[in-house]
Structures are given as structure tokens and as C-alpha cells.
Amino acid sequence: MYQSFIKAELAILDFFDFMRFPFMNKIMTFISALADDGILWIVVGIVMLFFKNTRKGGVCVLLALIINLVIVNVTLKPLVARTRPYDINTAVNLIVHAPHDYSFPSGHTSASFAAALSIFFANKKWGTCALVGASLIGFSRLYLYVHFPTDVLFGALFGIAASFVSKYVISKIKMLG
């Protein structure tokens, strides 16, 4: 049954691989790179700290990213140790450098959703744009054949959970202070 599931996920990725063309390759590579090491989201969180009306949101973004890092990159990736799709389908021609960590869950996607939802909590308009960006980042990971669909799905869910935990913790700290 697990093999059938993997085949179904690879079929989805193969569809995206079939749809590739040079201009889209550049766009998807750029979108994916926006989330490398979470730098974009860290910078956004730090910038938010400088403005009184977004300071709390900036703290929420940064705390969500820390929670997400511990859950996804430090705990789940090594625990699950899922092979990347390009290691299973070696016929695929990668257009990015092959990541050398594990596949599940998608760290790019989880960090993006953790930050984007935290931004949404602070400012609906900017948060909506950030959530669209997070969705595009998740899609780019599929298009680039570096994650399975379930890696991206669960990455988004873990990122959303990290954002809610961050918001909750901040609300409790505010009650104490």
C-alpha cells in the first residue's frame, strides 16, 4: 500500500515535471529561493519589530519560526527520514541544487506558513499577500521535484500550527505583563 501511495505522489510530481518550460523554471526557482533558510521571513519579522503597530506581529513571526524550526527541522525531518522524490525517481532532471536533508515535512513550506499566518494575525492585507506567497513557495517545491505533495501539505499544517502556538504564547505573556 505504501508503494502505491508513493507512486501516486510521484505521478503528481511527474505531471509538474512534464509541464516545465524555461521561463517557468526561472520563476519557480526564484520563488523557492525566497524561503531558503527562512531568511525572507526572518527579515520581515525583524522589520516588523521596528514599528509599534506591527511589533507584536513581528514577535509572533519570529517565535513561530523558532517553534517551526524545532518541530520540523530539528525533530521531524531526522525522525521520519523520508527520502526525497528525486532520489526515488532518478530519471528526473533537477533544475536546482539537490537538498541533502530529508524530505518530510517541507521546511520551506512550513516556515513560510508559520510566518505568513503570523503576519496575517497582525495585518490582514499584508498577511493575505504573505499567505499567497507561502502557497507559491509550497507549490514551487513540488514543481522543482524536491518534495512530495504530502511533504508540502504537512509542512503547511505544521507551519500553521506553529503560528497558532506563537500567537497563544504571546497572548499569555501579555496577560502576565
TORZA-379105 format. One line per field, with one value per residue: residue number from 1; residue in three letters; x, y, z of N, C-alpha, C in turn. Coordinates in nm, 3 decimals, always signed. Layout:
N
voke	[NUM  ...]
kekol	[ALA  ...]
n.xx	[X  ...]
n.yy	[Y  ...]
n.zz	[Z  ...]
ca.xx	[X  ...]
ca.yy	[Y  ...]
ca.zz	[Z  ...]
c.xx	[X  ...]
c.yy	[Y  ...]
c.zz	[Z  ...]
REM end
This chain:
177
voke	[1  2  3  4  5  6  7  8  9  10  11  12  13  14  15  16  17  18  19  20  21  22  23  24  25  26  27  28  29  30  31  32  33  34  35  36  37  38  39  40  41  42  43  44  45  46  47  48  49  50  51  52  53  54  55  56  57  58  59  60  61  62  63  64  65  66  67  68  69  70  71  72  73  74  75  76  77  78  79  80  81  82  83  84  85  86  87  88  89  90  91  92  93  94  95  96  97  98  99  100  101  102  103  104  105  106  107  108  109  110  111  112  113  114  115  116  117  118  119  120  121  122  123  124  125  126  127  128  129  130  131  132  133  134  135  136  137  138  139  140  141  142  143  144  145  146  147  148  149  150  151  152  153  154  155  156  157  158  159  160  161  162  163  164  165  166  167  168  169  170  171  172  173  174  175  176  177]
kekol	[MET  TYR  GLN  SER  PHE  ILE  LYS  ALA  GLU  LEU  ALA  ILE  LEU  ASP  PHE  PHE  ASP  PHE  MET  ARG  PHE  PRO  PHE  MET  ASN  LYS  ILE  MET  THR  PHE  ILE  SER  ALA  LEU  ALA  ASP  ASP  GLY  ILE  LEU  TRP  ILE  VAL  VAL  GLY  ILE  VAL  MET  LEU  PHE  PHE  LYS  ASN  THR  ARG  LYS  GLY  GLY  VAL  CYS  VAL  LEU  LEU  ALA  LEU  ILE  ILE  ASN  LEU  VAL  ILE  VAL  ASN  VAL  THR  LEU  LYS  PRO  LEU  VAL  ALA  ARG  THR  ARG  PRO  TYR  ASP  ILE  ASN  THR  ALA  VAL  ASN  LEU  ILE  VAL  HIS  ALA  PRO  HIS  ASP  TYR  SER  PHE  PRO  SER  GLY  HIS  THR  SER  ALA  SER  PHE  ALA  ALA  ALA  LEU  SER  ILE  PHE  PHE  ALA  ASN  LYS  LYS  TRP  GLY  THR  CYS  ALA  LEU  VAL  GLY  ALA  SER  LEU  ILE  GLY  PHE  SER  ARG  LEU  TYR  LEU  TYR  VAL  HIS  PHE  PRO  THR  ASP  VAL  LEU  PHE  GLY  ALA  LEU  PHE  GLY  ILE  ALA  ALA  SER  PHE  VAL  SER  LYS  TYR  VAL  ILE  SER  LYS  ILE  LYS  MET  LEU  GLY]
n.xx	[+0.082  +0.194  +0.383  +0.215  +0.104  +0.330  +0.385  +0.159  +0.203  +0.442  +0.345  +0.195  +0.401  +0.544  +0.367  +0.387  +0.654  +0.644  +0.515  +0.699  +0.876  +1.128  +1.099  +0.914  +1.058  +1.260  +1.111  +0.992  +1.220  +1.324  +1.110  +1.110  +1.366  +1.331  +1.253  +1.472  +1.654  +1.484  +1.531  +1.403  +1.162  +1.255  +1.378  +1.151  +1.006  +1.185  +1.191  +0.927  +0.939  +1.036  +0.831  +0.571  +0.297  +0.319  +0.483  +0.418  +0.323  +0.559  +0.710  +0.552  +0.587  +0.865  +0.884  +0.712  +0.862  +1.084  +0.965  +0.867  +1.109  +1.226  +1.034  +1.000  +1.254  +1.452  +1.338  +1.128  +1.216  +1.471  +1.370  +1.161  +1.290  +1.252  +1.304  +1.399  +1.199  +1.340  +1.544  +1.424  +1.296  +1.517  +1.542  +1.453  +1.525  +1.679  +1.644  +1.748  +1.992  +2.041  +1.877  +2.016  +1.912  +1.644  +1.316  +1.054  +0.881  +0.817  +1.045  +1.076  +0.811  +0.678  +0.802  +0.733  +0.450  +0.422  +0.528  +0.375  +0.105  +0.129  +0.191  -0.051  -0.217  -0.140  -0.182  -0.424  -0.432  -0.157  -0.093  -0.254  -0.132  +0.115  +0.036  -0.045  +0.206  +0.337  +0.194  +0.266  +0.538  +0.527  +0.408  +0.614  +0.808  +0.707  +0.693  +0.964  +1.044  +1.149  +1.015  +0.759  +0.400  +0.265  +0.463  +0.467  +0.201  +0.184  +0.389  +0.281  +0.067  +0.206  +0.343  +0.129  +0.026  +0.245  +0.233  -0.013  +0.044  +0.249  +0.106  -0.071  +0.108  +0.219  -0.010  -0.057  +0.173  +0.138  -0.082  +0.034  +0.209]
n.yy	[-0.119  +0.127  +0.164  +0.205  +0.447  +0.612  +0.593  +0.726  +0.984  +1.043  +1.043  +1.276  +1.464  +1.405  +1.498  +1.777  +1.800  +1.733  +1.956  +2.158  +2.450  +2.672  +2.955  +2.940  +2.770  +2.939  +3.127  +2.964  +2.863  +3.101  +3.179  +2.965  +2.997  +3.225  +3.144  +3.017  +2.900  +3.043  +3.313  +3.539  +3.551  +3.584  +3.834  +3.990  +3.957  +4.083  +4.345  +4.415  +4.447  +4.702  +4.885  +5.025  +4.950  +4.701  +4.552  +4.350  +4.158  +4.106  +3.982  +3.758  +3.639  +3.577  +3.410  +3.203  +3.104  +3.004  +2.805  +2.644  +2.569  +2.405  +2.199  +2.102  +2.101  +2.023  +1.813  +1.650  +1.603  +1.452  +1.240  +1.117  +1.082  +1.076  +0.989  +1.193  +1.287  +1.295  +1.123  +0.882  +0.872  +0.871  +0.950  +1.202  +1.539  +1.756  +2.104  +2.263  +2.288  +1.984  +1.931  +1.817  +1.726  +1.559  +1.481  +1.505  +1.699  +1.962  +2.210  +2.467  +2.527  +2.499  +2.695  +2.919  +2.924  +2.943  +3.198  +3.359  +3.329  +3.436  +3.698  +3.760  +3.755  +3.993  +4.186  +4.192  +4.250  +4.255  +4.008  +3.839  +3.865  +3.754  +3.492  +3.404  +3.414  +3.219  +2.993  +2.981  +2.930  +2.675  +2.535  +2.569  +2.397  +2.150  +2.169  +2.189  +1.937  +1.854  +1.789  +1.572  +1.576  +1.534  +1.613  +1.888  +1.953  +1.870  +2.026  +2.283  +2.258  +2.213  +2.455  +2.637  +2.548  +2.613  +2.889  +2.944  +2.846  +3.023  +3.267  +3.214  +3.179  +3.436  +3.583  +3.490  +3.574  +3.848  +3.874  +3.819  +4.031]
n.zz	[+0.000  +0.081  -0.122  -0.341  -0.269  -0.275  -0.548  -0.649  -0.551  -0.682  -0.942  -0.948  -0.917  -1.148  -1.338  -1.300  -1.368  -1.636  -1.729  -1.728  -1.840  -1.973  -1.888  -1.676  -1.511  -1.418  -1.272  -1.072  -0.946  -0.841  -0.668  -0.487  -0.378  -0.228  +0.021  +0.126  +0.398  +0.559  +0.554  +0.427  +0.574  +0.833  +0.811  +0.749  +0.988  +1.169  +1.065  +1.114  +1.388  +1.427  +1.408  +1.589  +1.559  +1.439  +1.591  +1.785  +1.607  +1.468  +1.668  +1.697  +1.443  +1.449  +1.677  +1.594  +1.380  +1.517  +1.677  +1.471  +1.346  +1.544  +1.568  +1.300  +1.148  +1.334  +1.480  +1.338  +1.064  +1.086  +1.238  +1.089  +0.844  +0.560  +0.225  -0.051  -0.339  -0.588  -0.540  -0.553  -0.803  -1.020  -1.278  -1.320  -1.413  -1.224  -1.162  -0.977  -0.712  -0.547  -0.245  +0.064  +0.296  +0.473  +0.335  +0.450  +0.688  +0.445  +0.488  +0.380  +0.311  +0.559  +0.724  +0.577  +0.593  +0.870  +0.923  +0.744  +0.829  +1.082  +1.014  +0.896  +1.121  +1.236  +1.037  +0.811  +0.530  +0.440  +0.538  +0.386  +0.137  +0.208  +0.267  +0.016  -0.106  +0.053  -0.026  -0.296  -0.264  -0.146  -0.363  -0.547  -0.450  -0.514  -0.794  -0.849  -0.791  -0.547  -0.320  -0.193  -0.248  +0.002  +0.180  +0.145  +0.206  +0.481  +0.576  +0.547  +0.729  +0.974  +0.990  +1.012  +1.256  +1.423  +1.408  +1.533  +1.791  +1.861  +1.860  +2.072  +2.290  +2.303  +2.366  +2.625  +2.759  +2.743  +2.909  +3.153  +3.178]
ca.xx	[+0.000  +0.283  +0.442  +0.110  +0.094  +0.449  +0.365  +0.060  +0.269  +0.536  +0.267  +0.164  +0.525  +0.576  +0.281  +0.451  +0.780  +0.605  +0.467  +0.808  +0.935  +1.237  +1.059  +0.853  +1.166  +1.327  +1.018  +0.977  +1.348  +1.329  +1.011  +1.161  +1.485  +1.288  +1.238  +1.595  +1.695  +1.387  +1.587  +1.299  +1.065  +1.327  +1.392  +1.019  +0.978  +1.270  +1.142  +0.802  +0.973  +1.071  +0.712  +0.487  +0.172  +0.345  +0.584  +0.367  +0.322  +0.698  +0.746  +0.478  +0.656  +0.995  +0.858  +0.657  +0.974  +1.165  +0.886  +0.867  +1.244  +1.245  +0.943  +1.018  +1.392  +1.533  +1.274  +1.058  +1.295  +1.558  +1.292  +1.091  +1.398  +1.192  +1.385  +1.346  +1.144  +1.440  +1.627  +1.346  +1.287  +1.647  +1.537  +1.414  +1.634  +1.663  +1.688  +1.807  +2.084  +1.968  +1.891  +2.074  +1.844  +1.530  +1.206  +0.930  +0.798  +0.887  +1.086  +1.043  +0.667  +0.636  +0.847  +0.655  +0.316  +0.435  +0.547  +0.265  -0.014  +0.161  +0.173  -0.196  -0.273  -0.105  -0.233  -0.495  -0.395  -0.021  -0.095  -0.312  -0.022  +0.215  -0.019  -0.033  +0.349  +0.366  +0.135  +0.352  +0.661  +0.494  +0.392  +0.745  +0.880  +0.656  +0.735  +1.108  +1.062  +1.230  +0.926  +0.634  +0.283  +0.236  +0.565  +0.423  +0.076  +0.212  +0.470  +0.186  -0.006  +0.296  +0.367  +0.007  +0.023  +0.348  +0.184  -0.116  +0.113  +0.316  +0.003  -0.120  +0.213  +0.228  -0.127  -0.038  +0.277  +0.075  -0.169  +0.121  +0.278]
ca.yy	[+0.000  +0.243  +0.180  +0.264  +0.587  +0.680  +0.602  +0.831  +1.113  +1.064  +1.074  +1.420  +1.536  +1.384  +1.589  +1.909  +1.789  +1.734  +2.091  +2.255  +2.521  +2.754  +3.075  +2.897  +2.716  +3.053  +3.183  +2.871  +2.861  +3.226  +3.173  +2.870  +3.054  +3.327  +3.083  +2.949  +2.924  +3.130  +3.449  +3.636  +3.561  +3.641  +3.978  +4.051  +3.962  +4.185  +4.476  +4.440  +4.488  +4.845  +4.969  +4.997  +4.881  +4.564  +4.491  +4.223  +4.065  +4.067  +3.884  +3.637  +3.579  +3.520  +3.296  +3.094  +3.047  +2.924  +2.684  +2.563  +2.514  +2.295  +2.088  +2.048  +2.073  +1.956  +1.692  +1.561  +1.560  +1.337  +1.130  +1.049  +1.048  +1.041  +1.010  +1.295  +1.223  +1.281  +1.006  +0.765  +0.881  +0.926  +0.995  +1.343  +1.634  +1.866  +2.235  +2.331  +2.201  +1.885  +1.943  +1.694  +1.682  +1.473  +1.542  +1.529  +1.781  +2.068  +2.321  +2.593  +2.548  +2.518  +2.827  +3.020  +2.933  +2.993  +3.343  +3.424  +3.336  +3.532  +3.830  +3.776  +3.792  +4.133  +4.275  +4.104  +4.277  +4.205  +3.865  +3.770  +3.858  +3.659  +3.357  +3.371  +3.385  +3.089  +2.890  +2.971  +2.863  +2.533  +2.483  +2.565  +2.279  +2.039  +2.194  +2.162  +1.794  +1.832  +1.742  +1.504  +1.656  +1.527  +1.693  +2.027  +1.962  +1.867  +2.144  +2.394  +2.235  +2.237  +2.599  +2.697  +2.515  +2.692  +3.026  +2.949  +2.831  +3.150  +3.365  +3.177  +3.210  +3.582  +3.631  +3.455  +3.662  +3.980  +3.868  +3.824  +4.159]
ca.zz	[+0.000  +0.086  -0.255  -0.426  -0.227  -0.330  -0.693  -0.674  -0.528  -0.793  -1.063  -0.939  -0.945  -1.289  -1.414  -1.296  -1.443  -1.775  -1.762  -1.716  -1.952  -1.919  -1.816  -1.550  -1.428  -1.352  -1.174  -0.960  -0.876  -0.765  -0.560  -0.387  -0.312  -0.133  +0.154  +0.169  +0.536  +0.625  +0.562  +0.394  +0.684  +0.947  +0.783  +0.763  +1.132  +1.231  +1.020  +1.186  +1.525  +1.429  +1.402  +1.706  +1.525  +1.392  +1.679  +1.837  +1.494  +1.442  +1.771  +1.661  +1.328  +1.489  +1.765  +1.511  +1.305  +1.611  +1.709  +1.349  +1.328  +1.639  +1.536  +1.165  +1.105  +1.436  +1.530  +1.245  +0.946  +1.116  +1.294  +0.979  +0.750  +0.431  +0.106  -0.144  -0.460  -0.695  -0.508  -0.592  -0.949  -1.058  -1.418  -1.325  -1.430  -1.128  -1.211  -0.861  -0.640  -0.468  -0.099  +0.117  +0.418  +0.443  +0.262  +0.526  +0.603  +0.372  +0.573  +0.310  +0.322  +0.699  +0.769  +0.505  +0.651  +1.008  +0.916  +0.672  +0.913  +1.188  +0.952  +0.879  +1.252  +1.263  +0.933  +0.717  +0.390  +0.418  +0.567  +0.269  +0.037  +0.258  +0.253  -0.128  -0.125  +0.115  -0.113  -0.414  -0.221  -0.135  -0.498  -0.614  -0.402  -0.595  -0.931  -0.858  -0.767  -0.427  -0.213  -0.225  -0.210  +0.146  +0.250  +0.137  +0.282  +0.624  +0.605  +0.566  +0.855  +1.088  +0.995  +1.066  +1.400  +1.491  +1.416  +1.638  +1.921  +1.884  +1.896  +2.204  +2.388  +2.313  +2.438  +2.766  +2.812  +2.757  +3.028  +3.271  +3.183]
c.xx	[+0.087  +0.345  +0.341  +0.095  +0.210  +0.434  +0.265  +0.123  +0.369  +0.464  +0.229  +0.288  +0.566  +0.491  +0.343  +0.581  +0.752  +0.567  +0.577  +0.842  +1.028  +1.195  +1.000  +0.958  +1.235  +1.238  +1.010  +1.106  +1.362  +1.234  +1.059  +1.277  +1.448  +1.281  +1.363  +1.635  +1.601  +1.427  +1.481  +1.208  +1.131  +1.340  +1.258  +0.983  +1.058  +1.223  +1.013  +0.827  +0.997  +0.950  +0.615  +0.362  +0.193  +0.443  +0.539  +0.363  +0.461  +0.747  +0.678  +0.545  +0.783  +0.978  +0.803  +0.768  +1.062  +1.094  +0.888  +1.002  +1.265  +1.159  +0.981  +1.162  +1.472  +1.472  +1.223  +1.143  +1.387  +1.481  +1.224  +1.190  +1.345  +1.285  +1.319  +1.298  +1.246  +1.537  +1.555  +1.333  +1.415  +1.650  +1.504  +1.539  +1.609  +1.715  +1.740  +1.909  +2.003  +1.988  +1.940  +2.017  +1.724  +1.412  +1.087  +0.957  +0.879  +0.917  +1.057  +0.895  +0.626  +0.680  +0.764  +0.515  +0.319  +0.445  +0.425  +0.139  +0.008  +0.148  +0.025  -0.262  -0.251  -0.169  -0.294  -0.450  -0.256  -0.015  -0.154  -0.206  +0.082  +0.165  -0.018  +0.112  +0.387  +0.312  +0.219  +0.484  +0.637  +0.479  +0.528  +0.825  +0.835  +0.706  +0.883  +1.145  +1.148  +1.148  +0.808  +0.518  +0.252  +0.341  +0.519  +0.295  +0.104  +0.303  +0.381  +0.112  +0.082  +0.327  +0.249  -0.002  +0.125  +0.303  +0.078  -0.053  +0.182  +0.217  -0.049  -0.018  +0.223  +0.109  -0.116  +0.066  +0.221  -0.014  -0.085  +0.183  +0.183]
c.yy	[+0.127  +0.269  +0.243  +0.412  +0.668  +0.697  +0.712  +0.969  +1.144  +1.098  +1.223  +1.502  +1.522  +1.474  +1.729  +1.909  +1.796  +1.875  +2.197  +2.322  +2.628  +2.877  +3.041  +2.839  +2.828  +3.114  +3.093  +2.859  +2.986  +3.222  +3.080  +2.929  +3.163  +3.271  +3.009  +2.995  +3.018  +3.276  +3.556  +3.659  +3.618  +3.791  +4.049  +4.063  +4.070  +4.325  +4.512  +4.488  +4.639  +4.938  +4.928  +4.915  +4.739  +4.489  +4.355  +4.116  +4.017  +3.964  +3.751  +3.564  +3.508  +3.401  +3.178  +3.026  +2.961  +2.794  +2.590  +2.496  +2.393  +2.175  +2.022  +2.006  +1.994  +1.822  +1.600  +1.513  +1.443  +1.216  +1.048  +1.002  +1.001  +1.081  +1.115  +1.226  +1.203  +1.167  +0.876  +0.760  +0.950  +0.973  +1.144  +1.432  +1.752  +1.996  +2.322  +2.235  +2.108  +1.911  +1.810  +1.655  +1.597  +1.553  +1.583  +1.592  +1.889  +2.185  +2.455  +2.627  +2.576  +2.654  +2.937  +3.035  +2.981  +3.144  +3.411  +3.435  +3.432  +3.675  +3.860  +3.815  +3.939  +4.230  +4.188  +4.125  +4.220  +4.055  +3.783  +3.756  +3.756  +3.515  +3.312  +3.335  +3.250  +2.974  +2.870  +2.902  +2.713  +2.468  +2.470  +2.442  +2.154  +2.051  +2.158  +2.017  +1.764  +1.787  +1.668  +1.596  +1.651  +1.601  +1.838  +2.046  +1.966  +1.982  +2.264  +2.379  +2.259  +2.386  +2.674  +2.671  +2.597  +2.836  +3.039  +2.934  +2.962  +3.257  +3.339  +3.215  +3.361  +3.639  +3.602  +3.543  +3.801  +3.984  +3.878  +3.962  +4.270]
c.zz	[+0.000  -0.051  -0.352  -0.396  -0.284  -0.481  -0.728  -0.655  -0.640  -0.923  -1.064  -0.974  -1.091  -1.379  -1.417  -1.376  -1.593  -1.822  -1.758  -1.848  -1.896  -1.839  -1.679  -1.456  -1.350  -1.244  -1.052  -0.879  -0.788  -0.646  -0.449  -0.308  -0.212  +0.010  +0.201  +0.309  +0.611  +0.629  +0.533  +0.514  +0.809  +0.930  +0.800  +0.912  +1.203  +1.191  +1.094  +1.329  +1.536  +1.433  +1.513  +1.671  +1.472  +1.483  +1.733  +1.728  +1.458  +1.542  +1.740  +1.545  +1.373  +1.583  +1.687  +1.430  +1.394  +1.646  +1.590  +1.326  +1.418  +1.601  +1.403  +1.138  +1.207  +1.475  +1.419  +1.128  +0.980  +1.169  +1.183  +0.874  +0.614  +0.316  +0.016  -0.272  -0.571  -0.666  -0.543  -0.744  -0.998  -1.204  -1.428  -1.335  -1.337  -1.188  -1.096  -0.799  -0.550  -0.319  -0.044  +0.253  +0.376  +0.389  +0.349  +0.661  +0.534  +0.465  +0.511  +0.331  +0.465  +0.752  +0.703  +0.563  +0.795  +1.008  +0.854  +0.757  +1.030  +1.137  +0.936  +1.011  +1.282  +1.164  +0.823  +0.572  +0.359  +0.441  +0.452  +0.160  +0.079  +0.244  +0.106  -0.158  -0.067  +0.030  -0.238  -0.381  -0.208  -0.272  -0.569  -0.573  -0.476  -0.738  -0.950  -0.827  -0.643  -0.307  -0.271  -0.187  -0.060  +0.229  +0.258  +0.219  +0.432  +0.666  +0.632  +0.699  +0.978  +1.102  +1.054  +1.216  +1.477  +1.508  +1.526  +1.777  +1.957  +1.930  +2.038  +2.313  +2.410  +2.389  +2.588  +2.831  +2.834  +2.881  +3.154  +3.289  +3.189]
REM end
